[in-house]
Amino acid sequence: MQTLDIISVNIWQIIISLCNLVILFFIVKKFLYKPVKNLIAEREAATQKIYDEANEARLAAQKDQAEWSAKLSGAQQEADAIIKNAMAKADRRGDTIIKNAQERADGIIRQAKVDAELEQKKAEDGIKREIIDLSAVLTKKMLKREINEEDHKELIDDFLLDIGEML
């Protein structure tokens, strides 16, 4: 009979293989496990640092956003107050301008009335002068002719009546 060497189990070879595996495990553990573990720890620390910085930045952004929202609200209220004050000033100034314009218009009307009265008086005086001149001419003509005292009184009364009707 023939022995099957291919299928046979060699214990010494298994033990040596196991020893090789254990030695290889310790060598890998000694030289590779710690550096890889340190590398992973460094990456975790770097990642954690990035997360922490991101959280700090997010918190700072939220704080800034709250501050700016408060400032914006305050600025809006301040702008509304400024606009309200400006509108009140404009209304007061408009009222003052209207009042001044009304006073000026009243003054112009009063001055126009005074000027019209003066012009009317000047016109009346001019008419009176013309009447006096006319009466002087008329008197000269009448003096050339002889008149008695009754005619003279009658002429003066008629003349005064004519002047009264003209005015």
FIKOLZA-1660 file (N, C-alpha, C; in steps of 0.1 Angstrom, whole numbers, plus 5000, padded with zeros to 4 digits):
% residues 167
   i   px   py   pz ch aa at
   1 5008 4988 5000  A  M  N
   1 5000 5000 5000  A  M CA
   1 5008 5012 5000  A  M  C
   2 5002 5021 4995  A  Q  N
   2 5009 5033 4992  A  Q CA
   2 5004 5044 5003  A  Q  C
   3 5014 5052 5008  A  T  N
   3 5010 5062 5018  A  T CA
   3 5006 5075 5011  A  T  C
   4 4998 5081 5017  A  L  N
   4 4993 5094 5012  A  L CA
   4 5001 5105 5019  A  L  C
   5 5011 5110 5014  A  D  N
   5 5018 5121 5020  A  D CA
   5 5011 5134 5018  A  D  C
   6 5004 5135 5009  A  I  N
   6 4998 5148 5005  A  I CA
   6 4987 5151 5016  A  I  C
   7 4980 5141 5021  A  I  N
   7 4969 5143 5030  A  I CA
   7 4974 5142 5044  A  I  C
   8 4985 5139 5046  A  S  N
   8 4990 5136 5060  A  S CA
   8 4991 5149 5068  A  S  C
   9 4990 5148 5080  A  V  N
   9 4990 5160 5089  A  V CA
   9 5003 5158 5096  A  V  C
  10 5011 5169 5095  A  N  N
  10 5024 5169 5102  A  N CA
  10 5023 5179 5113  A  N  C
  11 5023 5175 5125  A  I  N
  11 5021 5183 5137  A  I CA
  11 5032 5193 5139  A  I  C
  12 5044 5188 5136  A  W  N
  12 5056 5197 5138  A  W CA
  12 5055 5209 5128  A  W  C
  13 5050 5207 5117  A  Q  N
  13 5049 5217 5107  A  Q CA
  13 5038 5227 5112  A  Q  C
  14 5027 5222 5118  A  I  N
  14 5016 5230 5123  A  I CA
  14 5022 5239 5134  A  I  C
  15 5029 5233 5143  A  I  N
  15 5034 5240 5155  A  I CA
  15 5044 5251 5150  A  I  C
  16 5053 5248 5141  A  I  N
  16 5062 5258 5136  A  I CA
  16 5055 5269 5129  A  I  C
  17 5044 5265 5121  A  S  N
  17 5036 5276 5115  A  S CA
  17 5029 5285 5125  A  S  C
  18 5025 5278 5135  A  L  N
  18 5018 5286 5146  A  L CA
  18 5028 5295 5153  A  L  C
  19 5040 5290 5156  A  C  N
  19 5050 5298 5162  A  C CA
  19 5054 5310 5153  A  C  C
  20 5056 5307 5140  A  N  N
  20 5058 5317 5130  A  N CA
  20 5047 5328 5131  A  N  C
  21 5035 5324 5131  A  L  N
  21 5024 5333 5132  A  L CA
  21 5024 5341 5144  A  L  C
  22 5027 5335 5156  A  V  N
  22 5028 5343 5169  A  V CA
  22 5040 5352 5168  A  V  C
  23 5051 5348 5163  A  I  N
  23 5063 5357 5162  A  I CA
  23 5059 5369 5153  A  I  C
  24 5054 5365 5142  A  L  N
  24 5050 5376 5132  A  L CA
  24 5040 5385 5138  A  L  C
  25 5030 5380 5146  A  F  N
  25 5020 5388 5153  A  F CA
  25 5027 5398 5162  A  F  C
  26 5036 5393 5170  A  F  N
  26 5043 5402 5180  A  F CA
  26 5052 5412 5173  A  F  C
  27 5058 5408 5162  A  I  N
  27 5067 5418 5154  A  I CA
  27 5058 5429 5148  A  I  C
  28 5047 5424 5143  A  V  N
  28 5037 5434 5137  A  V CA
  28 5032 5443 5147  A  V  C
  29 5028 5437 5159  A  K  N
  29 5023 5445 5170  A  K CA
  29 5033 5454 5175  A  K  C
  30 5046 5450 5176  A  K  N
  30 5056 5459 5182  A  K CA
  30 5060 5470 5172  A  K  C
  31 5061 5467 5159  A  F  N
  31 5066 5477 5150  A  F CA
  31 5055 5484 5142  A  F  C
  32 5043 5478 5140  A  L  N
  32 5033 5485 5132  A  L CA
  32 5021 5489 5140  A  L  C
  33 5017 5481 5150  A  Y  N
  33 5005 5484 5157  A  Y CA
  33 5005 5497 5164  A  Y  C
  34 5016 5500 5171  A  K  N
  34 5017 5513 5179  A  K CA
  34 5017 5525 5169  A  K  C
  35 5026 5524 5159  A  P  N
  35 5026 5536 5149  A  P CA
  35 5012 5538 5143  A  P  C
  36 5006 5527 5139  A  V  N
  36 4993 5529 5132  A  V CA
  36 4983 5534 5142  A  V  C
  37 4984 5529 5155  A  K  N
  37 4974 5534 5165  A  K CA
  37 4977 5548 5168  A  K  C
  38 4990 5553 5168  A  N  N
  38 4993 5567 5171  A  N CA
  38 4988 5575 5159  A  N  C
  39 4990 5570 5147  A  L  N
  39 4985 5578 5135  A  L CA
  39 4970 5579 5135  A  L  C
  40 4963 5569 5139  A  I  N
  40 4948 5570 5140  A  I CA
  40 4944 5579 5151  A  I  C
  41 4951 5579 5162  A  A  N
  41 4949 5588 5173  A  A CA
  41 4951 5603 5169  A  A  C
  42 4962 5605 5161  A  E  N
  42 4965 5619 5157  A  E CA
  42 4954 5623 5147  A  E  C
  43 4949 5615 5138  A  R  N
  43 4939 5618 5129  A  R CA
  43 4926 5621 5136  A  R  C
  44 4923 5613 5146  A  E  N
  44 4911 5615 5154  A  E CA
  44 4912 5629 5162  A  E  C
  45 4924 5632 5167  A  A  N
  45 4925 5645 5174  A  A CA
  45 4924 5656 5164  A  A  C
  46 4930 5655 5152  A  A  N
  46 4928 5665 5142  A  A CA
  46 4914 5667 5138  A  A  C
  47 4907 5656 5136  A  T  N
  47 4893 5657 5132  A  T CA
  47 4885 5663 5143  A  T  C
  48 4888 5659 5156  A  Q  N
  48 4880 5665 5167  A  Q CA
  48 4883 5680 5168  A  Q  C
  49 4896 5684 5166  A  K  N
  49 4899 5698 5166  A  K CA
  49 4891 5706 5156  A  K  C
  50 4890 5700 5144  A  I  N
  50 4883 5706 5133  A  I CA
  50 4868 5708 5137  A  I  C
  51 4862 5697 5143  A  Y  N
  51 4849 5698 5148  A  Y CA
  51 4847 5708 5159  A  Y  C
  52 4856 5709 5168  A  D  N
  52 4856 5719 5179  A  D CA
  52 4856 5733 5173  A  D  C
  53 4865 5735 5163  A  E  N
  53 4867 5749 5157  A  E CA
  53 4854 5752 5150  A  E  C
  54 4848 5742 5143  A  A  N
  54 4836 5745 5135  A  A CA
  54 4824 5748 5145  A  A  C
  55 4824 5741 5157  A  N  N
  55 4814 5744 5167  A  N CA
  55 4816 5759 5172  A  N  C
  56 4828 5762 5175  A  E  N
  56 4831 5775 5180  A  E CA
  56 4827 5786 5170  A  E  C
  57 4831 5783 5157  A  A  N
  57 4827 5793 5147  A  A CA
  57 4812 5794 5145  A  A  C
  58 4805 5783 5146  A  R  N
  58 4790 5783 5145  A  R CA
  58 4784 5791 5157  A  R  C
  59 4790 5789 5169  A  L  N
  59 4785 5796 5181  A  L CA
  59 4788 5811 5179  A  L  C
  60 4800 5814 5175  A  A  N
  60 4803 5828 5173  A  A CA
  60 4794 5835 5162  A  A  C
  61 4792 5827 5151  A  A  N
  61 4783 5832 5141  A  A CA
  61 4769 5834 5146  A  A  C
  62 4764 5825 5154  A  Q  N
  62 4750 5827 5160  A  Q CA
  62 4750 5839 5169  A  Q  C
  63 4761 5841 5177  A  K  N
  63 4762 5853 5186  A  K CA
  63 4762 5865 5178  A  K  C
  64 4770 5866 5167  A  D  N
  64 4771 5877 5158  A  D CA
  64 4758 5880 5152  A  D  C
  65 4751 5869 5147  A  Q  N
  65 4738 5871 5141  A  Q CA
  65 4728 5877 5151  A  Q  C
  66 4728 5873 5163  A  A  N
  66 4719 5878 5173  A  A CA
  66 4722 5893 5176  A  A  C
  67 4735 5896 5177  A  E  N
  67 4739 5910 5179  A  E CA
  67 4735 5919 5167  A  E  C
  68 4737 5914 5155  A  W  N
  68 4734 5922 5143  A  W CA
  68 4719 5923 5142  A  W  C
  69 4712 5913 5145  A  S  N
  69 4697 5914 5145  A  S CA
  69 4692 5924 5155  A  S  C
  70 4698 5925 5167  A  A  N
  70 4694 5935 5176  A  A CA
  70 4698 5949 5171  A  A  C
  71 4710 5950 5166  A  K  N
  71 4714 5963 5161  A  K CA
  71 4706 5967 5149  A  K  C
  72 4702 5958 5140  A  L  N
  72 4694 5961 5129  A  L CA
  72 4680 5966 5133  A  L  C
  73 4675 5959 5143  A  S  N
  73 4662 5963 5149  A  S CA
  73 4663 5977 5155  A  S  C
  74 4673 5979 5163  A  G  N
  74 4676 5993 5168  A  G CA
  74 4677 6003 5158  A  G  C
  75 4685 6000 5147  A  A  N
  75 4687 6009 5136  A  A CA
  75 4674 6012 5129  A  A  C
  76 4665 6002 5127  A  Q  N
  76 4652 6004 5121  A  Q CA
  76 4644 6014 5129  A  Q  C
  77 4644 6011 5142  A  Q  N
  77 4636 6020 5151  A  Q CA
  77 4642 6034 5151  A  Q  C
  78 4655 6035 5151  A  E  N
  78 4661 6049 5150  A  E CA
  78 4658 6056 5137  A  E  C
  79 4658 6048 5126  A  A  N
  79 4655 6054 5113  A  A CA
  79 4640 6058 5113  A  A  C
  80 4631 6050 5119  A  D  N
  80 4617 6054 5119  A  D CA
  80 4616 6067 5128  A  D  C
  81 4623 6068 5139  A  A  N
  81 4622 6080 5147  A  A CA
  81 4628 6092 5139  A  A  C
  82 4638 6090 5132  A  I  N
  82 4644 6101 5124  A  I CA
  82 4634 6106 5114  A  I  C
  83 4628 6096 5107  A  I  N
  83 4619 6100 5096  A  I CA
  83 4607 6107 5102  A  I  C
  84 4602 6102 5114  A  K  N
  84 4591 6109 5121  A  K CA
  84 4594 6123 5125  A  K  C
  85 4606 6125 5130  A  N  N
  85 4611 6138 5134  A  N CA
  85 4612 6147 5122  A  N  C
  86 4617 6142 5111  A  A  N
  86 4619 6150 5099  A  A CA
  86 4605 6154 5093  A  A  C
  87 4596 6145 5094  A  M  N
  87 4583 6148 5089  A  M CA
  87 4576 6158 5097  A  M  C
  88 4578 6158 5110  A  A  N
  88 4572 6168 5119  A  A CA
  88 4578 6181 5117  A  A  C
  89 4592 6181 5115  A  K  N
  89 4598 6194 5112  A  K CA
  89 4594 6200 5099  A  K  C
  90 4592 6191 5089  A  A  N
  90 4587 6195 5076  A  A CA
  90 4573 6201 5077  A  A  C
  91 4565 6195 5085  A  D  N
  91 4551 6200 5087  A  D CA
  91 4551 6214 5093  A  D  C
  92 4560 6215 5104  A  R  N
  92 4561 6228 5111  A  R CA
  92 4566 6238 5101  A  R  C
  93 4576 6235 5094  A  R  N
  93 4582 6244 5085  A  R CA
  93 4572 6248 5074  A  R  C
  94 4565 6238 5069  A  G  N
  94 4554 6241 5059  A  G CA
  94 4544 6250 5064  A  G  C
  95 4539 6248 5077  A  D  N
  95 4530 6257 5083  A  D CA
  95 4535 6271 5084  A  D  C
  96 4548 6272 5088  A  T  N
  96 4554 6285 5090  A  T CA
  96 4555 6292 5076  A  T  C
  97 4559 6285 5066  A  I  N
  97 4560 6291 5052  A  I CA
  97 4546 6295 5048  A  I  C
  98 4536 6287 5050  A  I  N
  98 4522 6291 5046  A  I CA
  98 4518 6303 5054  A  I  C
  99 4521 6303 5067  A  K  N
  99 4517 6315 5075  A  K CA
  99 4524 6327 5070  A  K  C
 100 4537 6326 5067  A  N  N
 100 4544 6338 5062  A  N CA
 100 4539 6342 5049  A  N  C
 101 4536 6333 5040  A  A  N
 101 4530 6336 5027  A  A CA
 101 4517 6343 5028  A  A  C
 102 4509 6338 5038  A  Q  N
 102 4495 6344 5040  A  Q CA
 102 4497 6359 5045  A  Q  C
 103 4507 6360 5054  A  E  N
 103 4509 6374 5060  A  E CA
 103 4514 6383 5049  A  E  C
 104 4523 6378 5040  A  R  N
 104 4528 6386 5029  A  R CA
 104 4517 6390 5019  A  R  C
 105 4508 6380 5017  A  A  N
 105 4497 6382 5008  A  A CA
 105 4488 6393 5013  A  A  C
 106 4485 6392 5026  A  D  N
 106 4476 6401 5033  A  D CA
 106 4483 6415 5032  A  D  C
 107 4496 6416 5035  A  G  N
 107 4503 6429 5034  A  G CA
 107 4502 6434 5020  A  G  C
 108 4504 6426 5010  A  I  N
 108 4504 6431 4996  A  I CA
 108 4490 6436 4993  A  I  C
 109 4479 6429 4998  A  I  N
 109 4466 6433 4995  A  I CA
 109 4463 6447 5002  A  I  C
 110 4468 6448 5015  A  R  N
 110 4466 6460 5022  A  R CA
 110 4473 6472 5015  A  R  C
 111 4486 6469 5011  A  Q  N
 111 4493 6479 5003  A  Q CA
 111 4486 6483 4990  A  Q  C
 112 4481 6473 4983  A  A  N
 112 4474 6475 4971  A  A CA
 112 4462 6484 4974  A  A  C
 113 4454 6482 4985  A  K  N
 113 4443 6490 4988  A  K CA
 113 4447 6504 4991  A  K  C
 114 4458 6505 4999  A  V  N
 114 4463 6519 5002  A  V CA
 114 4467 6526 4989  A  V  C
 115 4475 6519 4981  A  D  N
 115 4479 6525 4968  A  D CA
 115 4467 6529 4959  A  D  C
 116 4457 6520 4959  A  A  N
 116 4445 6523 4951  A  A CA
 116 4438 6536 4957  A  A  C
 117 4437 6537 4970  A  E  N
 117 4431 6549 4976  A  E CA
 117 4439 6561 4973  A  E  C
 118 4453 6560 4974  A  L  N
 118 4461 6571 4970  A  L CA
 118 4459 6575 4956  A  L  C
 119 4459 6566 4947  A  E  N
 119 4457 6569 4933  A  E CA
 119 4443 6575 4931  A  E  C
 120 4433 6570 4938  A  Q  N
 120 4420 6576 4937  A  Q CA
 120 4420 6591 4942  A  Q  C
 121 4427 6593 4953  A  K  N
 121 4428 6607 4958  A  K CA
 121 4436 6616 4948  A  K  C
 122 4447 6610 4942  A  K  N
 122 4454 6618 4933  A  K CA
 122 4446 6621 4921  A  K  C
 123 4438 6611 4916  A  A  N
 123 4429 6614 4905  A  A CA
 123 4418 6624 4909  A  A  C
 124 4413 6623 4921  A  E  N
 124 4403 6633 4925  A  E CA
 124 4409 6647 4926  A  E  C
 125 4422 6648 4931  A  D  N
 125 4429 6660 4932  A  D CA
 125 4431 6666 4918  A  D  C
 126 4435 6657 4909  A  G  N
 126 4438 6661 4895  A  G CA
 126 4425 6666 4889  A  G  C
 127 4414 6660 4891  A  I  N
 127 4401 6664 4886  A  I CA
 127 4397 6678 4892  A  I  C
 128 4400 6679 4905  A  K  N
 128 4397 6692 4912  A  K CA
 128 4405 6703 4906  A  K  C
 129 4418 6700 4903  A  R  N
 129 4427 6710 4897  A  R CA
 129 4421 6714 4883  A  R  C
 130 4418 6704 4875  A  E  N
 130 4412 6707 4862  A  E CA
 130 4400 6715 4863  A  E  C
 131 4391 6712 4873  A  I  N
 131 4379 6719 4875  A  I CA
 131 4382 6734 4879  A  I  C
 132 4392 6735 4888  A  I  N
 132 4396 6749 4892  A  I CA
 132 4401 6756 4880  A  I  C
 133 4410 6750 4872  A  D  N
 133 4415 6756 4860  A  D CA
 133 4404 6760 4851  A  D  C
 134 4395 6751 4849  A  L  N
 134 4383 6753 4840  A  L CA
 134 4375 6765 4846  A  L  C
 135 4373 6764 4859  A  S  N
 135 4365 6775 4865  A  S CA
 135 4372 6788 4864  A  S  C
 136 4385 6788 4865  A  A  N
 136 4393 6801 4863  A  A CA
 136 4391 6806 4849  A  A  C
 137 4392 6797 4839  A  V  N
 137 4390 6802 4825  A  V CA
 137 4376 6807 4824  A  V  C
 138 4366 6799 4829  A  L  N
 138 4352 6803 4828  A  L CA
 138 4350 6817 4835  A  L  C
 139 4356 6819 4846  A  T  N
 139 4355 6831 4854  A  T CA
 139 4361 6843 4846  A  T  C
 140 4372 6840 4840  A  K  N
 140 4378 6851 4831  A  K CA
 140 4368 6855 4820  A  K  C
 141 4363 6845 4814  A  K  N
 141 4353 6848 4803  A  K CA
 141 4341 6855 4809  A  K  C
 142 4337 6851 4820  A  M  N
 142 4325 6858 4826  A  M CA
 142 4328 6872 4831  A  M  C
 143 4340 6874 4835  A  L  N
 143 4343 6887 4840  A  L CA
 143 4344 6897 4829  A  L  C
 144 4347 6892 4818  A  K  N
 144 4347 6900 4806  A  K CA
 144 4333 6906 4804  A  K  C
 145 4324 6899 4808  A  R  N
 145 4310 6903 4807  A  R CA
 145 4306 6908 4820  A  R  C
 146 4298 6917 4821  A  E  N
 146 4294 6922 4834  A  E CA
 146 4283 6914 4840  A  E  C
 147 4284 6911 4852  A  I  N
 147 4274 6903 4859  A  I CA
 147 4271 6910 4872  A  I  C
 148 4258 6909 4876  A  N  N
 148 4255 6915 4889  A  N CA
 148 4257 6905 4900  A  N  C
 149 4254 6909 4912  A  E  N
 149 4256 6901 4924  A  E CA
 149 4248 6888 4924  A  E  C
 150 4235 6889 4920  A  E  N
 150 4227 6877 4919  A  E CA
 150 4232 6867 4909  A  E  C
 151 4236 6872 4898  A  D  N
 151 4241 6863 4887  A  D CA
 151 4254 6856 4893  A  D  C
 152 4261 6864 4900  A  H  N
 152 4274 6858 4905  A  H CA
 152 4271 6847 4915  A  H  C
 153 4262 6849 4925  A  K  N
 153 4258 6839 4934  A  K CA
 153 4252 6827 4928  A  K  C
 154 4244 6829 4918  A  E  N
 154 4238 6818 4910  A  E CA
 154 4248 6809 4903  A  E  C
 155 4258 6816 4897  A  L  N
 155 4269 6809 4890  A  L CA
 155 4277 6800 4900  A  L  C
 156 4280 6806 4912  A  I  N
 156 4288 6799 4922  A  I CA
 156 4280 6787 4927  A  I  C
 157 4267 6789 4930  A  D  N
 157 4259 6777 4934  A  D CA
 157 4258 6766 4924  A  D  C
 158 4256 6770 4911  A  D  N
 158 4256 6760 4901  A  D CA
 158 4269 6753 4899  A  D  C
 159 4279 6760 4900  A  F  N
 159 4293 6754 4899  A  F CA
 159 4295 6744 4910  A  F  C
 160 4292 6748 4923  A  L  N
 160 4294 6739 4934  A  L CA
 160 4285 6727 4933  A  L  C
 161 4273 6728 4928  A  L  N
 161 4264 6717 4926  A  L CA
 161 4270 6707 4915  A  L  C
 162 4276 6713 4905  A  D  N
 162 4282 6705 4894  A  D CA
 162 4294 6697 4900  A  D  C
 163 4302 6704 4908  A  I  N
 163 4314 6697 4914  A  I CA
 163 4309 6686 4923  A  I  C
 164 4299 6689 4932  A  G  N
 164 4294 6678 4941  A  G CA
 164 4288 6666 4933  A  G  C
 165 4282 6668 4922  A  E  N
 165 4277 6657 4914  A  E CA
 165 4289 6649 4908  A  E  C
 166 4299 6656 4904  A  M  N
 166 4311 6649 4898  A  M CA
 166 4318 6640 4908  A  M  C
 167 4318 6644 4921  A  L  N
 167 4325 6636 4931  A  L CA
 167 4316 6626 4935  A  L  C
% end
